[in-house]
Amino acid sequence: MVIPPGAVRAFGATTDGPAEFLAVLTPGIVRFEYFRQLGRIARGEADWGSMDELNDRFDVHFDGGPQWR
């Protein structure tokens, strides 16, 4: 899918099995540390609060609306 800049979007996995996610981000900017930190959180090596600075740096903003829960 193509997501235009500024569009609100969401994705998630079901709880009954693993999921794989491939993101192609253009224009290309170096986001490797963002996804590395998500991996650390998934492994229990960091907490979610560690993403605050990275969310700002990589222009990731979470919508707290109930439709996304």
N, C-alpha and C positions, 0 to 999 in steps of 0.2 A: 504494500500500500504506500501511497505517497501522502505525507502529512505536511500541509502548508505551514509556514512559520506562524507561530502564535496560536495554533489550533490546540484545543484541549483534547487529550487522548489518554487512554489507559490500556493496560494489558495485564494479564495474570494467568496463573496456572491453576488447574483444579487440584484438589488435595489428594486425589487418588493415584497420582503418579508423577513421574518427573516431567520436566518441560525443557525444551531448548529454545533459545532466542537468538536470532541473528539480526543485528541492526546495521544498516548502512546509512551513515550520517554524512550529508553533504550540505554545504561545502565542508570538505574535510578539515577538521581541527583535531588536535591531539586530545583524545578523551580517555586514554588508556588508564590513567590513575583513577578516574571515576569508576570504571568497571572493576578495577583491581580492588578498590575499597568495598564495593558491593560484595565481592567474593570474600573479603575478610569478615564482613558482617555475617554472611551466610555461614561461615565456619566458626563463628563465635569469637573471633579474634578482635573485634571492634564493635562498638555500639552504634545505633542509628544516628545519634547526635554527631558522630564524626563526619557525617555527610553535609553538615550545614555549610561549611566553607566551599566544598566541592559543588554543591548545588548552585551557589552564587557564581562561582567561577565558570561553570559550564551551562549557565542559563537554564537550569532545571527547576521548575516551580510546581509544587504540589497543590492541587485543588482539593480543599477539604469538604467539598459538597457530599451529601449523603449518597448521591447516585454513584459515587466512586468507591463506596465501601462494600 
